[in-house]
Amino acid sequence: MIPIRRWALRRLASATAEGFGVSVPRGGGLSYRQYLQCYAQFTCDAAVQALEEGKDLNALRSRLRANSFALGDWLRKYLHLRSPRAVMAAARLLYRMIGIDFRGSSDGEVRVSSCFFSNYYTPSVCGLISSLDRGLMAGLSGGGALTFTRRLTEGHPCCEARFEFEEEKTCEEQPLL
């Protein structure tokens, strides 16, 4: 499992760095946990800089979403995800690898009771970085939209969100996994 976690985190770091237009954080010699901490600090610093410099946040959100969509789309095809239930199960596993207790139902309800990144992010940083979540979830399902209604970084006991699956993108005839 460790090589898969490391690979997934490096792909996520590449997608994030490309979205911000910066270099990928180096992780040679770091343990997985140390690189996860490095990635969390990197995303926080990049987001804070973008917010402070008044960058075009809509364009930045779009790039982050597009890059993570591509990662999710690749994973959807590789894992043969064909149902909302399979998408949510895959998301749970992927998020667990980066310290996020993600729980999603096949009807689109999402709850995160703990998040490694909430120790690093302010509400505004979390709001910007959640573009990665929106893209990843849309890629895993072949489309759709993730909308947060509560966040840990805003002082709530958990994050709550809703994922609207695109009906024409899901194969309803496929058995649930």
HUQUIHU-V685922 format. One record per residue. N is the residue number from 0. PSI is psi as a letter, one per 20 degrees, with the letter a starting at -180 (NA if undefined). OMEGA is omega in radians with two decimals (NA if undefined). D_FIRST is the distance of its C-alpha to the first C-alpha in Angstrom with 1 decimal. Layout:
<<N:PSI:OMEGA:D_FIRST> <N:PSI:OMEGA:D_FIRST>>
This chain:
<<0:h:-3.09:0.0> <1:g:3.14:3.8> <2:h:3.12:5.6> <3:g:3.11:5.3> <4:g:-3.13:6.2> <5:g:3.12:8.7> <6:g:-3.10:10.0> <7:g:-3.14:10.6> <8:h:3.11:12.3> <9:h:3.08:14.3> <10:g:3.10:15.4> <11:g:3.12:16.5> <12:h:3.11:18.2> <13:g:3.13:20.0> <14:h:-3.14:21.2> <15:g:-3.13:22.4> <16:g:3.12:24.2> <17:g:3.12:25.8> <18:h:3.13:27.0> <19:i:-3.13:28.6> <20:k:-3.13:29.9> <21:r:3.12:28.5> <22:q:3.09:26.3> <23:p:3.11:22.6> <24:p:3.14:21.9> <25:q:-3.12:21.2> <26:j:-3.13:18.1> <27:p:3.10:18.7> <28:i:3.13:18.1> <29:q:3.01:16.7> <30:r:3.12:13.7> <31:g:-3.12:11.3> <32:g:3.11:13.6> <33:h:3.14:16.6> <34:h:3.06:15.7> <35:g:3.08:15.2> <36:g:3.10:18.6> <37:g:3.12:20.0> <38:g:3.13:19.0> <39:g:3.13:20.6> <40:h:3.10:23.7> <41:g:-3.12:23.9> <42:h:3.12:24.0> <43:g:-3.12:26.5> <44:g:-3.14:28.7> <45:g:3.14:28.7> <46:g:3.13:29.6> <47:g:3.13:32.3> <48:g:3.13:33.8> <49:g:3.13:34.0> <50:g:-3.11:35.6> <51:h:-3.10:38.0> <52:i:3.12:39.1> <53:k:3.12:39.9> <54:r:3.09:37.7> <55:n:-3.04:37.9> <56:h:3.10:35.3> <57:g:3.10:35.6> <58:g:3.12:34.8> <59:g:3.09:31.9> <60:g:-3.13:30.5> <61:g:3.13:31.1> <62:g:3.13:29.2> <63:g:3.14:26.2> <64:g:-3.12:26.2> <65:g:-3.13:26.7> <66:g:3.13:23.9> <67:h:3.02:21.3> <68:g:-3.14:23.0> <69:g:3.09:22.3> <70:g:3.12:18.5> <71:h:3.12:18.6> <72:g:3.11:21.0> <73:g:3.13:18.8> <74:h:3.11:15.9> <75:g:-3.13:18.6> <76:g:-3.12:19.8> <77:g:-3.11:16.6> <78:i:-3.13:15.5> <79:l:3.14:19.2> <80:p:-3.05:19.7> <81:j:-3.11:23.3> <82:q:3.07:24.1> <83:h:3.13:24.1> <84:g:3.12:22.3> <85:h:3.11:19.4> <86:g:-3.12:19.5> <87:h:3.10:19.3> <88:g:3.11:16.5> <89:g:3.12:14.4> <90:g:3.13:15.8> <91:g:3.13:14.9> <92:g:-3.13:11.2> <93:g:-3.13:11.5> <94:h:3.10:13.8> <95:h:-3.14:11.9> <96:h:3.14:9.3> <97:k:2.99:12.6> <98:k:-3.14:14.3> <99:p:3.11:16.5> <100:n:-3.09:17.5> <101:p:3.03:18.4> <102:p:-3.14:20.4> <103:q:3.11:22.1> <104:r:-3.12:24.6> <105:i:3.06:25.6> <106:j:3.00:28.9> <107:i:3.10:27.3> <108:p:-3.12:27.5> <109:p:3.08:24.8> <110:p:3.07:24.4> <111:o:-3.08:22.4> <112:h:3.05:23.2> <113:q:-3.08:21.3> <114:p:3.11:20.2> <115:h:-3.04:19.0> <116:i:-3.13:21.2> <117:i:3.06:24.2> <118:i:-3.10:24.8> <119:h:-2.93:25.4> <120:q:2.90:27.1> <121:r:3.09:30.6> <122:g:-3.12:31.6> <123:h:3.08:32.7> <124:g:3.12:29.6> <125:g:3.13:27.5> <126:h:3.12:29.9> <127:g:-3.09:29.4> <128:h:3.13:25.6> <129:i:3.00:25.3> <130:h:3.07:26.4> <131:g:3.11:22.8> <132:g:-3.14:22.0> <133:g:-3.14:25.0> <134:g:-3.13:23.9> <135:g:-3.14:20.3> <136:g:3.11:21.6> <137:h:3.11:24.5> <138:g:3.13:22.3> <139:h:-3.06:20.0> <140:i:-3.10:23.2> <141:j:3.14:25.4> <142:r:3.11:27.7> <143:r:-3.07:28.8> <144:p:3.10:29.3> <145:p:3.14:27.6> <146:p:3.11:30.2> <147:q:3.06:29.7> <148:h:3.10:32.4> <149:q:3.13:31.2> <150:q:3.03:29.0> <151:h:-3.09:27.8> <152:i:3.09:29.1> <153:j:3.10:32.5> <154:j:3.11:32.7> <155:q:-3.13:31.8> <156:i:3.10:29.8> <157:r:2.97:27.2> <158:q:3.03:26.6> <159:q:-3.12:28.1> <160:r:3.07:28.1> <161:p:3.05:29.0> <162:o:3.10:27.5> <163:o:3.09:30.1> <164:q:3.01:28.9> <165:o:-3.05:31.1> <166:g:-3.07:32.8> <167:i:-3.12:33.4> <168:i:-3.11:29.8> <169:q:3.14:28.4> <170:n:-3.05:29.0> <171:i:3.13:30.7> <172:i:-3.10:31.6> <173:q:3.09:28.0> <174:q:3.08:26.9> <175:p:3.14:24.6> <176:NA:NA:21.1>>
